[in-house]
Amino acid sequence: MSQRPERAVNRLEISGVIIEAKALRHTPAGVPVLEFRLRHDSERVEASTRRTVSAELEALAFEAQARLLAAGALGRRLRAEGFLCAKSRRSRKPVLHVTNIEFLEGS
């Protein structure tokens, strides 16, 4: 049995471009959900060296965020906040569960 830290932290904030979005669907309970992929590109300093960072994340949005993204968000830049969770019981691959989105200017 694993011990949990007294105050576990699981919070992610990332900006990027929506490169893929599936059709809006609803859970069996009727909650709107949208699956999408977010591409992030930036430059960071690591070990005193500037490096180019690029990553793609699978993400899920529910409720109001899902409806916002479903309204033509493909190719738009955004800032997303949320937490990481395993994709399923069989796949431990992390997926970003978005709790807040902000579309960025110029997108």
HUFENLIN-V510937 format. One record per residue. N is the residue number from 1. RES is the residue in one small letter. PSI is psi in whole degrees, -180 to 180 (none if undefined). Layout:
n->N res->RES psi->PSI
n->N res->RES psi->PSI
This chain:
n->1 res->m psi->130
n->2 res->s psi->146
n->3 res->q psi->141
n->4 res->r psi->139
n->5 res->p psi->155
n->6 res->e psi->-41
n->7 res->r psi->89
n->8 res->a psi->139
n->9 res->v psi->131
n->10 res->n psi->87
n->11 res->r psi->134
n->12 res->l psi->135
n->13 res->e psi->127
n->14 res->i psi->149
n->15 res->s psi->157
n->16 res->g psi->-168
n->17 res->v psi->137
n->18 res->i psi->115
n->19 res->i psi->-14
n->20 res->e psi->139
n->21 res->a psi->130
n->22 res->k psi->172
n->23 res->a psi->145
n->24 res->l psi->132
n->25 res->r psi->177
n->26 res->h psi->142
n->27 res->t psi->167
n->28 res->p psi->-24
n->29 res->a psi->0
n->30 res->g psi->11
n->31 res->v psi->127
n->32 res->p psi->138
n->33 res->v psi->142
n->34 res->l psi->127
n->35 res->e psi->136
n->36 res->f psi->168
n->37 res->r psi->137
n->38 res->l psi->129
n->39 res->r psi->130
n->40 res->h psi->132
n->41 res->d psi->133
n->42 res->s psi->179
n->43 res->e psi->136
n->44 res->r psi->160
n->45 res->v psi->126
n->46 res->e psi->128
n->47 res->a psi->45
n->48 res->s psi->16
n->49 res->t psi->133
n->50 res->r psi->133
n->51 res->r psi->153
n->52 res->t psi->132
n->53 res->v psi->132
n->54 res->s psi->134
n->55 res->a psi->154
n->56 res->e psi->136
n->57 res->l psi->139
n->58 res->e psi->142
n->59 res->a psi->158
n->60 res->l psi->142
n->61 res->a psi->143
n->62 res->f psi->163
n->63 res->e psi->-127
n->64 res->a psi->-39
n->65 res->q psi->-38
n->66 res->a psi->-43
n->67 res->r psi->-39
n->68 res->l psi->-47
n->69 res->l psi->-34
n->70 res->a psi->-21
n->71 res->a psi->57
n->72 res->g psi->44
n->73 res->a psi->-9
n->74 res->l psi->129
n->75 res->g psi->-6
n->76 res->r psi->146
n->77 res->r psi->141
n->78 res->l psi->165
n->79 res->r psi->128
n->80 res->a psi->140
n->81 res->e psi->145
n->82 res->g psi->-152
n->83 res->f psi->160
n->84 res->l psi->142
n->85 res->c psi->150
n->86 res->a psi->144
n->87 res->k psi->-41
n->88 res->s psi->-179
n->89 res->r psi->-31
n->90 res->r psi->-27
n->91 res->s psi->118
n->92 res->r psi->6
n->93 res->k psi->130
n->94 res->p psi->141
n->95 res->v psi->136
n->96 res->l psi->122
n->97 res->h psi->109
n->98 res->v psi->128
n->99 res->t psi->-16
n->100 res->n psi->137
n->101 res->i psi->151
n->102 res->e psi->120
n->103 res->f psi->138
n->104 res->l psi->151
n->105 res->e psi->149
n->106 res->g psi->13
n->107 res->s psi->none
